[in-house]
Amino acid sequence: MSSSRYTLRQLEAFVTAAELLSFTSAADRLALSPSAVSQLVVELESSLGFKLFVRSTRKVSLSAEGKEFYASAQTVLKHLHLAEVAATDLRNRASGLVRIAAPMVIASTILPLLIRDYNLDRPKIVVRIRDAAVEQLTDVVASGEVDLAIGPDRPGSDAVHHTPLFSSPWVLWCAPGHPLATRPEVQWADVRAHTLVTAGRDHEISVAQMGVALPEAERIRPREVVDHISTAFGIAAAGLAATVSPAYVQTWAKRQGLVMRRIVDPEVVRQVCLYQSAHRTPSPATTGFAEYLVAALKKPQRKRHGR
């Protein structure tokens, strides 16, 4: 039977009257007149081809067919209600799945706290974090593997939009007993004079670019390049070398007991950005979480950046 032969309002009138066994009480609940409820039920019975109620002058009761049809009508209204709730959540960006990629430090220290706070107001939003190397961030957004990415600045791409979030100066991390640990700040020439380890190709390239204008003999070259910053911190904590990174990694570095020293002459700043696809239309959930990240991370970051 085609659902176009009866209406949602007719089903609501029937289910309400069946629950209360009174057209008058059903009318009060639906803000209708008793005659309007009765008329809706009559129209539904005409469409169905059988009687839903047994009527008398003093009461109404469900017919045998009405009892069997009641459960189906309830199911229709329940699913419609769930659909309405889902639509409202989507309009309000209150439900959905957001996939976001980030380098290990951001994925483990910055994002979890932001997601926790966001879920206080949007508990139906599910945010899944994907660990990704810095050099993979734009690729996983462009390919659709994730909806968003957050991390240090990357070369431009027509397939990906980037929104600057905050800047973080490059700093030196070393063990408390390291010769540079006693200085309030250091210069790049000081860094060059000591054994240096960096983490990942992205850091290696960034460090190399800082000294690209210097004579060959004065350029900064790490003795070793490891895959993960946690390894670089471990080497530095053992006093085997110092390492450099943007200051926002300080949560991890301080767990290793490392000392942070600002590097000046010149101070080099790294921009952290939010990446989104330039070609795909984001879901309401993605748009809402992206707007939240921009608002949250563009606030003063003094504590995070060690300023």
N, C-alpha and C positions, 0 to 999 in steps of 0.2 A: 504494500500500500504506500503510495507517495506521501511523504511528510507534508507536502504542500496542501493536503486536504484538511489539515487541522493546524492550529496555531499554538505557539508557546503560551499565550495567555489562556487558552482553553485548557492546556495541560496543567498550568498553575492553579486554575480554578478547581479542576477536578482533584488534584493531589491535596490541596488545602482542605477542600470539603470532605475528602475521604479521611484525612487525619482527624478532623474535628467532628465529623458526622453531623454537621450543621451548616447550612448555607448562610445563616445569619452570622455565625462566628467566623466563617471563611470570609464573608464580606468585610467584617471589621479588620481582619488581618490584611486583606488585600486593598483596603481603602476603596471598596466598591459597594454598591447597593446589593442587597440579597437578590433582587430580580436580575441584576447584571450577572451575578455569579450563576444563578440558575440558567440564564440564557446561554452563557458560555458552555456550561455542561451539556445542555440540550444540543447545541451546535456540534460539540465533540461527539456525542452519542450518534447524531445523524451521520457524521463522517465515518465513524467506526462501524456502524450498522448493528449495534447492540446497546442495551441499556446498561449504564454504569451503576445506577442507584435504584433501590426499591424505595419509593416514596410513600408516606402516609401523611395524614393530617398533623401528626404530632412529632414524627421523626423521619430521618432518612437512614438507610443502611446500604452498604455495598451489595450489589448483585454478585452472583457467582462469577460472571465475566468481569465485573468491576474489580473483584479481589485479585483476579489473575492479571489484569491490565495494570493495576496499581504499581506493582514492582517495576514494570517496564517504564511507566511514566516517571516514577521516582528516579530511575537511572538516567533518563534523558535530562531531567532537570539538574541532577547532580553534576553530570559531565558539562552541561552548559555553564553551570556556576564555576566549575574549575577552569573552563575556557575563559570566562570573564575575568577571573582572578589573574590568570596568566597574562591576558591582554593588558590588564591594569598594571601588572608588574613590569611588563615590557615597556609600556608607555612611560612609566616612572623610573625605568632603568633599574628595577629592583630585583630582577632575576636573570639568570643566564650564565653562560660559561665564558670566561676570559682566559686566554692562554698568553702568558708573557714570558719572554726570554730575558735572561740577565747573566752577567758574569758571576762567578762563584761568590765573591764577597758581597755584592749587592743582593744576590739571590738569597743569601743566608742571614744578612744582618739588617738590611734596609727594607726589602720588600715584605718579609713576614710581619713586621710591626705595622706597616701601612695597610696590609690586607686585614689584619686583625681589627684595626680601627675602622676600616671601611665596612667590615661585616657587622659592626655594631648597629649601623643604620640600614645595611643592605644584606641581611642574613641569607637571602636566597641567591646571592651572587657567588658563584664558585670561581675562584681564581687559581689557576694551576701554573706553577713556576717551572720553567725549563732552564736548566743550567746550559750556558752557551759561552764559548770563547768570544772575546771582544770582536775578533775578525769575522765571526759568524752572524752577528746581530742583524745586519741589514739583509743578509741572504735569507734567514729564516722568516723574516717579515715579508720579504718580496715573494717568497715561494708559497706563502699561506700556511706554513707549518705552525706559526703563532700569530696572534692578533696584534701584539705589541712587543716592543723590546725596550729595555732601558740599559744604558751603559755609556762608556766614554765615546766621544765624538769619532765618527768614522767618515771616510771620503763620501762625497755626495753621490746620490743615485736617483735617477728619474722615477724609479719604482717605489721609493720610500721617502716619506716626509719625516723630517726630524724637528723636534721642538726642544730648544735648550731648557734645561731644568735648573742646574746650578753649576758653579765652577769650583774646582778644587785644586789647590797648588800642589806641585810635585814636592815631595819631602824626602828626607833621608831617614831610614830606619836602621838602627844599629843596637848592639848589646850595650848595657850600661858601662861595661869596661872598655868599650871601643874608644880610640883616641879622639874621635869627633863628638863623643857623647857629652863632653864637658863644655862644649861651645854653645852659646845661645842660638847661633845660626851659622850656617856654613855656606861657602861659595862652591860653584861647580868645579873650580880649580882644586878645592879641597877634596871633593868627591873623586876627582880623577886621580888623585895621589894615593887612593886606597883601593883595595880589592873590592870589586862590585859584582853582585849577582842580580839578574833581573828575571822576571817571570813572564814567559810567553813571548811569541814573536811580536805582538803588539807593543809590549813594553820595550823590547829590544829596539824596534824601529823608532819608537818615540824618543828614547834616550839618544839614539844615534842622531836623530834630526835636531836635537837641542844643540848639538855642537857642529852642525854641518858648515857653519860659516867660519869655524876655527881652523887654524892650520892643522895639517894632518897629525903632527906630533901632539897636539893639545886636545884632540877629540876624545870623548868619553867612550870607552869600550868595556863592556862588562866582561869579566873573566869567564862567566858561565851564564847560560840561559836555561832555566828550568821550565817545566810545563805549567806548574801551579804556583800561585803566590804563597800558598801555605808552605811549600818547600823552600822558597826563598826566605821566608820568615824564619823557618827552622834553622837554615844555614846561618842567617844573621844572628839568631839567638845563641848559637853555639860559638859566636865570635869568629867564624871563619871568613866572613865578608860582611859588607853593608849592602843594603838594597834600597832602591828608590821606587816610589809609587805615588799616585795621588793621595792626598790626606784622608779621603773618605774611607780608606781601608783601616782606619785606626782601631776599630773594634777588634779586628783579628790580630793586628800587630801588638796591641797592648796585652792581649792574652798571652803572648809569647814573652812578655817582659821587655819588649823593645822600646827604645827611646826615640822620639821623633824630633828631628831638627829641620827647621825651614831652610830651604836652599834659595839663596839670593844671588844677585849679580849675574844674570837676571833671575827674577822669580818667574817660573814657568807655570802657567795655569792650564788645567785640563777641563774641558767642558763635558758635562754629563747630559745626555739627551734622551728624549723619548722618541721612539721610532714607530711609525704607522705606515700601512700600505697607502700608496698614492692612487691606486686604481680600484681597490675593493671598497665597497660601502661597509663600514663597521656596524656591528650589531649595537642595539641600544645599550647593552651591558658593557660592551667594549668602550663606547663613547663615554658613558658615565664614569667608568674606572679611569680612563685616560684623563678626563677633566679633573678628577680627584687627585691623581698623581701630580699633574701640573700645579694645581693649587697648593698641595701639601709640600712639594719639593722646591717650589720657588720661594718659600718662606726663608728667612735668614737661617743659614746653616752653620752658624759659628761653632757650635759644639762638634758637629760632624767633621768640619774641615780643619779643626784645630786652630782657628783664628782667634 
